[in-house]
Amino acid sequence: MGCRALLLLPFLSLGAATTIRSRSETLSSLSLPTNPTPDPAVAYSYSVLYFEQKVDHFGFSDSRTFKQRYLKADKHWKRDGGSILFYTGNEGDIVWFCNNTGFMWDVAEDMKAMLIFAEHRYYGESLPFGEDTFKDSQHLNFLTSEQALADFAELIRHLKGTIPGAEGQPVIAIGGSYGGMLAAWFRMKYPHIVVGALAASAPIWQFEDLTPCGMFMKIVTEDFRKSGPHCSESIHGSWNAINRLSRTESGLNWLTETLHLCSPLTSGDIPNLKEWMAETWVNLAMVDYPYEANFLQPLPAWPIKVVCQYLENSNVSDTVLLQNIFQALNIYYNYSGQAKCLNISQTATSRLGSMGWSYQSCTEMVMPFCTNGVDDMFEPYLWDLEKFSNECFQQWGVKPQPHWITTLYGGKNISSHTNIIFSNGDLDPWSGGGVNKDISDTLVAVYIPQAAHHLDLRANTAFDPSAVLSSRLLEVKYMKTWIEDFYRNAKWQP
Amino acid sequence: MGCRALLLLPFLSLGAATTIRSRSETLSSLSLPTNPTPDPAVAYSYSVLYFEQKVDHFGFSDSRTFKQRYLKADKHWKRDGGSILFYTGNEGDIVWFCNNTGFMWDVAEDMKAMLIFAEHRYYGESLPFGEDTFKDSQHLNFLTSEQALADFAELIRHLKGTIPGAEGQPVIAIGGSYGGMLAAWFRMKYPHIVVGALAASAPIWQFEDLTPCGMFMKIVTEDFRKSGPHCSESIHGSWNAINRLSRTESGLNWLTETLHLCSPLTSGDIPNLKEWMAETWVNLAMVDYPYEANFLQPLPAWPIKVVCQYLENSNVSDTVLLQNIFQALNIYYNYSGQAKCLNISQTATSRLGSMGWSYQSCTEMVMPFCTNGVDDMFEPYLWDLEKFSNECFQQWGVKPQPHWITTLYGGKNISSHTNIIFSNGDLDPWSGGGVNKDISDTLVAVYIPQAAHHLDLRANTAFDPSAVLSSRLLEVKYMKTWIEDFYRNAKWQP
């Protein structure tokens, strides 16, 4: 059943996939690991701090608390006319986000900014119940975007109340991917706490029917189509080639050998094999960065172009096609040349919180995805909420509430808000669910050609396309406007 | 201990008082009972409906639901160019609010409006756990303003999804007192759901130190000062007169007899006696309406003026003073002439949810009040959060989080929001914690001379001062602007 493999693919977010796959901890996530630039000149320096948060901000009978980790860097902070850039942590270790959000470090001096990186509850070290955190739905009950935003609000209140000079300063929320959604939502729900938000690669419209469910995989496909002749056709043809070859024992053996797999394939593995391959193409689309880097895997610059060099001939026999596919996969999994074999239970190293995101995908963060094999290079797959819901219930004992996020945060009806930058790269499959056109003068879209998943939040490098560099400058310009407005208005207050 | 009596007074809201007084069900509340106009021409006609709500909107492990009651009146509603006026129910029976919010009924035809009155969870019939609703802090855990707003959001989504023609229409939130706070907060947190809010007599700044804690009782005092010569001085003098008289057994007997009390006073009752009297003055300040009506008690028009006729001589003996005080109290408790004696365990009939409000006052809705006996006519009383907190813990097993409301809703820093009318009457003690000056072009204050607690939400009568009538017209004008903007913007959307 080819469908089964594709069922999972669109759920880039770890969690949703986890509801179906047992190898949950190995899947990729909405948030990309954005490792340091090719040649990081300096290690970032910060303090690691902890703040006691209520486990439940929205009820009073539960008085338990936990320690939220956050990082603070104030080397360039000025008490006079300074600002606070606040990273709204997403589904992973905050140190990792901190080290991979070079943009904030690059602009700190210019903006006289204190940098704060706040870890999202249930990720990294900020586990409300220690080892029991993911035990059951009772313990997971406080893992919601609303609680996370309330954590941020309380933390900022604490910082302003305890750091002399911070109180009278403007705070800007910054985040990427799910963290970008949180940054935008934080500005929407707590505009009294942050003067604006930079929401990078934030697919706030990847819910319900706000975005066609096929958009995501269509963009993935487009990335491959543009990166080499017949590249997407080759991948499109590979699924049926696998289906045909896997019908016989000898075909399975041939596949195992040709793809250099670590374990012999059985016919039952075929859905997983296809899923793993599709995830690989999706991951490549997200990390199609202009420079060599070590992300999910060590990769060359513009990795899809490199991959597509092996996939220029689509009109070939099944065996030649899959030999080519292997060469392509080998770029992703063995660019370093160290891998002895390919393991279909792994697509990436995981610094992300797979358990937490799985739960979030099964509750609030329900993102419909589909493919049709016509507008995209994948096998057709229909979005089936009921099935998804049942799988979530089996996995976590909870049922998704797919309309809650749009009820809470407004869906497409957000024009009454102000001061949010939505940045998206045209290569990023998540851009399909993002805001790519200005909504108003102060709800602006920065659409970046040649950029993959929140490339703009990464440090400046000589390899960045000029559009990326100019987008970062534009973002800084907007943020400075918010800061100026803040100080101008502050002057007029008693 | 005179202090003890005054301790409770400022907590007009039932709940807070309940933490200290056992006779909880008899105290007045933040929300005034606003009964029909003197001569209601027609009974309002509406459907009573129920909508299934999640008990917990902010968690997924609890799948319990309850029936929220709401009322619908669509006689004047037009599918073409109409609107939906949505009453954000507060701490009481929604039928009672419905019948006493004549303003909405008066404007329905002109605004082609459907009227919806949504009951607040934990009040009226909308009890999440039936008889167990107020059993303990576990059951009360879902009684918060956030959950109530989420109920409203879900209900409106439901209405728009099920009533043909409703989907494309603008919704305006309307509420008075705590309901006014909810209306304002609803617009702030869910601007995609309501195009604006009329927040009548909503003391959104009666938290933390946003308003001086003595403001409330100062306004009560001012109402009496303006309503007759030496009126507030007489009341101011009455406390010590009571203290002196109550030192002896004969004095206590004299007081019992002179005040026509139902039960003989003991010295231990004196704090309660003074508290009851102070509450009476506070209630009078809230319901100082321009026409005869039956609210907390049947009362004449401008009841404080009538009361003050008995209190023109403050420079008299203790006994004469308290005889006069009795005459004043008798206006409030025996205007109908039916009362055989006065019961100091009652200040008003209660259609409000005393248990629920007590809990809310002990969690989110922490409003500091104080008196100093100089700027007001009461005995001095200091706000003591720690003491209050301990009493709350004893009563409900929860501790107040006094800063949460301002963290959540912004305190005085709300200028980024739009389309909220804050109306307040100068006679209303709650106006002290309200918004009485425009914050921006679209966050406007309507300050109404000669108006007590949300008089503007009551039906038009011939007795209303012209300022009240013109304020209602102004409110309608603002609301129509929001509706026009909504339809104009809708036209430009695809």
Boltz contact constraints between the chains, C-beta under 6 A:
constraints:
  - contact:
      token1: [A, 58]
      token2: [B, 58]
      max_distance: 6.0
  - contact:
      token1: [A, 58]
      token2: [B, 146]
      max_distance: 6.0
  - contact:
      token1: [A, 59]
      token2: [B, 141]
      max_distance: 6.0
  - contact:
      token1: [A, 60]
      token2: [B, 363]
      max_distance: 6.0
  - contact:
      token1: [A, 60]
      token2: [B, 398]
      max_distance: 6.0
  - contact:
      token1: [A, 61]
      token2: [B, 137]
      max_distance: 6.0
  - contact:
      token1: [A, 61]
      token2: [B, 138]
      max_distance: 6.0
  - contact:
      token1: [A, 61]
      token2: [B, 141]
      max_distance: 6.0
  - contact:
      token1: [A, 137]
      token2: [B, 61]
      max_distance: 6.0
  - contact:
      token1: [A, 138]
      token2: [B, 61]
      max_distance: 6.0
  - contact:
      token1: [A, 141]
      token2: [B, 59]
      max_distance: 6.0
  - contact:
      token1: [A, 141]
      token2: [B, 61]
      max_distance: 6.0
  - contact:
      token1: [A, 146]
      token2: [B, 58]
      max_distance: 6.0
  - contact:
      token1: [A, 153]
      token2: [B, 407]
      max_distance: 6.0
  - contact:
      token1: [A, 157]
      token2: [B, 407]
      max_distance: 6.0
  - contact:
      token1: [A, 191]
      token2: [B, 416]
      max_distance: 6.0
  - contact:
      token1: [A, 192]
      token2: [B, 410]
      max_distance: 6.0
  - contact:
      token1: [A, 192]
      token2: [B, 413]
      max_distance: 6.0
  - contact:
      token1: [A, 363]
      token2: [B, 60]
      max_distance: 6.0
  - contact:
      token1: [A, 398]
      token2: [B, 60]
      max_distance: 6.0
  - contact:
      token1: [A, 407]
      token2: [B, 153]
      max_distance: 6.0
  - contact:
      token1: [A, 407]
      token2: [B, 157]
      max_distance: 6.0
  - contact:
      token1: [A, 410]
      token2: [B, 192]
      max_distance: 6.0
  - contact:
      token1: [A, 413]
      token2: [B, 192]
      max_distance: 6.0
  - contact:
      token1: [A, 416]
      token2: [B, 191]
      max_distance: 6.0
